[in-house]
Amino acid sequence: MANSQDQNIRLMSCVYLRKIVAALWFKLPENAQGVTKTLLLQRYIDEPVTIVKKNIANVIGALANLLIPNKQWDELFVFIF
């Protein structure tokens, strides 16, 4: 999702990541979680292709569903507002 020049690969990466992010998130080390959250927000900002950008937003939303109830992604609200 972050490195490919091919928009189809970025798109499919988002689709698959959205499906597995909940299952894998709490298995990641804490520092990797922080890097991943930052990367998702940065990729959303930088993505030029609308359909890919929407799918990055879907990944962010799936992750936010896990983290917001526990107040574990305060940076997301800073980013939005």
C-alpha positions, 0 to 999 in steps of 0.5 A: 500500500505504501510503496507500490507505483501500481495503483491496483496493488495499492488498492488490493493491499487496502482491501486485504488489510481492512479485512485482517487489521482487527485480527492482527493489530494486538499482535503487533508490538507497540512501536509497530502500532504507532508507526502503522497509525502514522503511515496510514494517515500519511498515505491518506494525505499523499494518495493521489488516486481517489479510489485508493484514498477511499480504501485507505480511509476504510482501513483507518475506519476499521482500525479506529473502530478498535482503538477509539473506544479505548482512547488509543488513537487521539492523533486521529482527531488531531488529523481530522480537525 
